[in-house]
């Protein structure tokens, strides 16, 4: 089933450009599905292992992982680079592939550094050597953030290149729904892979945070978790390649839309930033995205540890906490893209989503005081539902404000605002 072609007044009319089909939209969603899996592995599993199993100081763990956010300003540069330069003849695809190969590889490297950090803590405590391993981990996460920016920013710009206003909402709904599918699928698969006696045995399930500190067998932990961080990133890389292969060549309208696409010397970073800051509305919206996402996704960094410390859950169980949140977000994005946003508009969809998120996160907090797992799961589902509304509405507004000739730079700026929250990579 084909999406209707753009109206006759479109700047692309009469150029013989292919229209997106539902199959193509689903294929593009494979890239986001992969990012969802990687988000779960890095922000969920690694964060939980460091704090709960290896007894890394929470502040040290948070700062190390947050290094992939401190490099977020590079998103603007990568976006501008994909606007002005080509790799293998393409503005977006080459950057997407190089970034995907790099960030999937670095996730395994980060895990190996974490094992060394944990071993140093057990053997020596917090010595100079331990802090050096922690600094090295921060450096790896910094490189991971650069690779993620180099891949995801051109991908989001590609979505602008291949769509028109009449089919953009549908593509948003499909592609970002696949992101949530990736989180849910990754949570289920990872939970099964990690559901082993050495990481989810009765001694861990019954662990009382107020009692004696745990000392885990790192070698046994490595034997279970290392294969997960080989298999899952390899799958993610395959999804990225399959999802983007041939898309730009067949569907991109970048050259026809941009007056400067064939004049690479005109798209300098300073010129692009002047365009970005010329419109007051753009600056206001950037600030809104920054505040919104810091508020909305702050739970990502603590959810798994919250389940472990407050509810005594093991690694496999806390990984499953992403399932109700992901399912809610999936339903929220799908319903918003195809039903809510076409009726209420982008602004009202975002507004109502924000109000619902406030109520839902209050229930998440309450579940901890009540030690009520059922309430925790239900409130996470509700929070995900509202997150889906907010995501679809805000991304729709974002793409509407994006200019064709500097799409990569604009997407980099929006990504800078959203990546600041430290949570799920929405693009």
C-alpha positions in Angstrom: 0.0 0.0 0.0 1.6 3.3 -1.1 1.4 6.6 0.7 -0.4 9.1 -1.5 2.0 11.2 -3.5 2.7 14.8 -2.5 0.2 17.4 -3.7 0.8 19.1 -7.0 2.0 22.3 -5.4 4.8 20.4 -3.7 8.3 21.5 -4.7 8.9 17.9 -5.6 6.0 17.6 -8.0 6.9 16.5 -11.5 10.4 15.3 -10.6 9.5 11.6 -10.9 10.6 10.9 -7.3 9.4 7.6 -5.7 6.8 7.7 -2.9 7.3 5.8 0.3 5.4 2.6 0.8 4.5 1.0 4.2 7.1 -1.7 3.6 9.8 1.0 3.2 8.6 2.8 6.3 8.9 -0.5 8.3 12.3 -1.1 6.8 13.5 2.4 8.0 12.1 1.5 11.4 14.7 -1.3 11.7 17.3 1.4 12.3 15.3 2.8 15.2 14.6 -0.7 16.5 18.3 -1.3 16.7 18.8 2.0 18.6 16.2 0.9 21.1 18.1 -2.3 21.8 21.3 -0.4 22.3 19.7 2.1 24.6 18.5 -0.8 26.8 22.0 -2.4 26.9 23.9 0.8 27.7 21.5 2.7 30.0 19.8 -0.4 31.5 22.1 -3.4 31.8 25.4 -1.6 32.1 24.2 1.0 34.6 22.5 -1.7 36.7 25.6 -4.0 36.7 28.0 -1.2 37.8 25.9 0.1 40.6 24.2 -3.0 42.0 26.5 -5.9 41.2 30.0 -4.3 41.1 29.4 -1.7 43.8 30.7 1.2 41.6 29.8 4.5 43.3 26.6 5.7 41.7 28.1 9.2 41.1 31.1 7.6 39.3 28.8 5.3 37.2 26.5 8.2 36.3 29.3 10.5 35.3 31.0 7.8 33.1 27.8 7.0 31.3 26.8 10.7 31.0 30.0 11.3 28.9 28.1 10.2 25.9 25.8 13.1 26.5 28.6 15.7 27.0 29.7 15.1 23.4 26.2 15.9 22.2 27.2 19.3 20.7 29.0 17.3 18.0 25.6 16.3 16.7 25.3 19.8 15.1 28.7 19.3 13.4 27.8 15.8 12.2 24.5 17.1 10.9 26.2 20.0 9.0 28.8 17.6 7.7 26.1 15.3 6.2 24.5 18.5 4.7 27.7 19.6 3.0 29.7 16.5 2.3 29.2 13.0 0.8 30.5 9.6 1.5 30.4 7.1 -1.3 28.2 9.6 -3.2 25.5 9.9 -0.4 24.9 12.7 2.0 23.4 10.5 4.8 24.0 6.8 4.3 27.7 6.7 4.6 27.7 8.5 7.9 24.9 6.3 9.2 26.9 3.1 8.5 30.2 4.2 9.8 28.6 5.4 13.1 26.7 2.1 13.4 29.8 0.0 13.1 31.6 2.1 15.7 28.9 2.4 18.4 28.0 -1.3 18.3 31.7 -2.2 18.7 32.3 0.3 21.5 29.4 -1.2 23.6 31.4 -4.4 24.0 34.6 -2.4 24.7 32.7 -0.5 27.4 31.7 -3.7 29.1 35.2 -5.0 29.2 36.4 -1.8 30.9 33.6 -2.2 33.4 34.9 -5.6 34.3 38.3 -4.2 35.0 36.8 -1.4 37.1 34.9 -3.9 39.1 37.9 -6.1 39.6 40.0 -3.2 40.9 37.3 -2.2 43.3 37.1 -5.7 44.8 40.9 -6.1 44.9 42.1 -2.6 46.0 39.1 -0.4 46.7 39.1 3.1 45.3 42.7 3.7 44.5 44.4 5.7 41.8 44.3 2.7 39.4 40.5 2.4 40.0 39.9 6.0 39.2 42.0 5.7 36.0 39.8 2.8 34.9 36.7 4.9 35.7 38.2 7.7 33.6 38.9 5.3 30.8 35.3 4.1 30.9 34.1 7.7 30.6 36.4 8.1 27.5 34.8 5.0 25.9 31.3 6.3 26.5 32.4 9.7 25.0 33.5 7.9 21.9 30.2 5.9 21.9 28.3 9.2 22.0 30.2 10.6 19.1 29.6 7.4 17.1 25.9 7.5 18.0 25.6 11.1 16.9 27.4 10.4 13.7 24.8 7.8 12.8 21.5 8.9 14.3 21.7 12.6 13.3 22.1 11.9 9.5 19.4 9.2 9.8 16.9 11.7 11.2 17.9 14.2 8.5 17.3 11.4 5.9 13.7 11.2 7.2 13.3 14.8 6.3 14.9 14.3 2.9 12.6 11.5 1.9 9.2 12.8 3.1 6.7 15.5 2.4 4.3 17.1 4.8 1.4 14.7 3.9 3.3 11.5 4.7 5.7 12.7 7.4 3.4 12.0 10.3 2.8 8.4 9.2 6.6 7.9 8.9 7.1 9.3 12.4 4.5 7.0 13.8 6.0 3.9 12.1 9.7 4.7 12.7 9.4 5.7 16.4 7.1 2.9 17.1 9.9 0.6 15.9 12.2 2.3 18.5 9.8 1.1 21.2 9.6 -2.3 19.7 13.4 -2.5 19.9 13.3 -1.6 23.6 10.6 -4.2 24.4 12.2 -6.8 22.2 15.6 -6.1 23.6 14.3 -6.2 27.2 12.6 -9.6 26.6 15.6 -11.2 24.8 18.2 -9.7 27.2 16.1 -10.8 30.3 16.1 -14.4 28.9 19.8 -14.4 28.1 20.6 -13.0 31.6 18.2 -15.2 33.5 21.0 -17.4 34.8 21.7 -18.6 38.3 24.9 -16.6 38.7 23.1 -13.3 37.9 19.5 -14.1 38.9 19.7 -16.7 41.6 17.7 -16.9 44.8 20.6 -15.2 46.7 20.1 -12.1 44.5 16.3 -12.2 44.4 16.2 -12.3 48.2 18.9 -9.7 48.5 18.1 -7.1 51.2 19.8 -3.7 50.5 20.1 -3.0 54.2 22.2 -6.1 54.9 25.8 -6.9 54.1 27.3 -5.7 50.8 27.3 -8.3 48.0 30.5 -9.5 46.5 29.9 -11.0 43.1 31.9 -13.5 41.1 33.0 -11.3 38.2 34.2 -14.2 36.1 30.9 -16.0 36.3 29.1 -12.7 35.6 31.4 -12.2 32.5 30.6 -15.6 31.2 26.9 -14.9 31.1 26.9 -11.2 30.0 29.7 -11.0 27.5 27.9 -13.2 24.9 24.8 -10.9 25.2 27.0 -7.9 24.3 28.4 -9.7 21.3 25.1 -11.1 19.9 22.8 -8.1 20.5 25.1 -5.4 19.0 25.8 -7.7 16.0 22.0 -7.9 15.4 21.7 -4.2 15.8 24.4 -3.6 13.1 22.6 -5.9 10.7 19.3 -4.1 11.3 21.0 -0.7 10.6 22.4 -1.9 7.3 19.2 -3.6 6.1 17.0 -0.6 7.2 18.9 2.0 5.2 20.3 0.1 2.2 19.3 1.9 -1.0 16.8 4.3 0.7 18.7 7.5 0.0 19.3 6.7 -3.7 15.7 6.0 -4.4 13.7 8.4 -2.2 15.9 11.4 -1.2 14.6 14.8 -2.3 17.6 16.6 -0.8 19.2 17.7 -4.0 15.9 18.9 -5.5 14.9 20.8 -2.4 18.2 22.4 -1.4 19.5 25.3 -3.5 22.9 24.8 -2.1 23.1 21.0 -2.2 25.5 21.0 -5.2 27.5 23.9 -3.8 29.2 22.4 -0.8 31.3 25.4 -0.1 28.2 27.4 0.7 27.1 25.2 3.7 29.7 26.1 6.2 29.0 25.4 9.9 28.9 29.1 10.7 26.4 29.7 7.9 24.2 26.9 9.1 24.3 28.1 12.7 23.2 31.6 11.5 20.2 30.0 9.8 19.5 28.0 12.9 19.5 31.0 15.3 17.8 33.5 12.9 14.2 32.5 14.0 13.1 33.3 17.5 10.6 30.5 17.4 13.3 28.0 16.7 15.2 29.1 19.8 12.1 28.9 22.0 11.3 25.5 20.8 14.9 24.3 21.4 14.6 25.5 25.0 11.2 23.7 25.3 12.7 20.4 24.1 15.7 20.8 26.5 13.5 21.3 29.6 10.9 18.7 28.5 13.3 15.9 27.9 15.4 16.5 31.0 12.1 16.3 33.0 10.7 13.4 31.0 13.6 10.9 30.8 15.4 11.5 34.0 14.0 8.1 35.2 16.0 6.2 32.6 19.2 6.5 34.5 17.8 5.2 37.8 14.9 2.8 36.8 16.9 -0.4 36.9 18.8 0.5 40.0 15.4 1.6 41.6 14.0 -1.9 41.0 17.1 -3.5 42.4 17.5 -1.4 45.5 13.9 -0.8 46.5 12.1 -4.0 45.2 15.1 -6.4 45.5 14.9 -7.4 41.8 17.7 -9.2 40.0 19.2 -8.1 36.7 16.8 -10.0 34.5 13.8 -8.6 36.4 14.9 -5.0 36.3 15.5 -5.3 32.5 11.9 -6.3 32.2 10.8 -3.0 33.7 11.4 -1.5 30.2 8.6 -3.7 28.8 5.5 -1.9 30.2 7.1 1.4 29.6 8.0 0.4 26.0 4.6 -1.1 25.3 2.9 2.1 26.6 5.1 4.3 24.5 4.6 2.1 21.4 0.8 2.4 21.8 1.1 6.1 22.5 3.3 6.8 19.4 1.1 4.7 17.1 -2.2 6.2 18.3 -0.8 9.7 18.2 0.7 9.4 14.7 -2.4 7.9 13.1 -5.3 9.1 15.3 -4.7 11.7 18.0 -2.4 14.2 16.3 -4.4 14.4 13.0 -7.4 15.3 15.2 -6.0 17.4 18.0 -2.9 18.9 16.2 0.7 18.7 17.3 0.6 21.3 20.1 -2.4 19.9 21.9 -1.1 16.3 21.6 2.2 17.4 23.2 0.4 19.4 25.9 -1.9 16.5 27.0 1.0 14.1 27.0 2.9 16.3 29.4 0.0 16.5 31.8 -0.4 12.7 31.8 3.3 12.2 32.3 3.3 14.2 35.5 0.5 12.1 36.9 2.1 8.8 35.9 5.6 9.5 37.3 3.9 10.5 40.6 2.5 7.0 40.7 5.9 5.5 39.9 7.3 7.3 43.0 4.3 6.2 45.1 4.8 2.6 44.2 8.2 2.7 45.9 6.8 3.9 49.2 4.1 1.3 49.0 6.4 -1.5 47.7 3.6 -2.3 45.2 5.0 -4.0 42.1 1.6 -4.0 40.3 1.3 -0.2 40.8 4.9 0.2 39.5 4.2 -1.8 36.3 0.8 0.0 35.7 2.3 3.5 36.2 5.2 2.7 34.0 2.8 1.7 31.2 0.9 4.9 31.7 4.1 6.9 31.7 5.1 5.2 28.5 1.7 6.0 26.9 2.1 9.7 27.7 5.7 9.6 26.5 4.5 8.4 23.1 2.1 11.3 22.8 4.8 13.8 23.7 7.4 12.2 21.4 5.1 12.2 18.3 3.8 15.7 18.9 7.3 17.2 19.6 9.0 15.4 16.7 6.2 16.6 14.4 6.8 20.2 15.5 10.6 19.7 15.1 10.4 18.5 11.6 8.0 21.3 10.6 10.7 23.8 11.8 13.5 22.1 9.8 14.8 23.7 6.7 15.7 21.4 3.8 19.1 22.8 2.9 20.3 22.6 6.5 18.3 19.6 7.6 21.3 17.8 9.2 22.3 20.9 11.2 18.7 21.4 12.4 18.3 17.8 13.4 21.7 18.0 15.2 20.4 20.9 17.3 17.1 19.1 18.1 19.1 16.0 18.9 21.4 18.1 21.2 18.3 19.2 23.2 16.9 15.6 23.4 20.2 13.8 24.0 20.7 16.0 27.1 18.3 13.9 29.0 20.6 10.9 29.1 17.8 8.5 28.1 16.4 6.8 25.1 17.9 8.0 21.8 14.8 9.3 20.0 16.8 10.2 17.0 
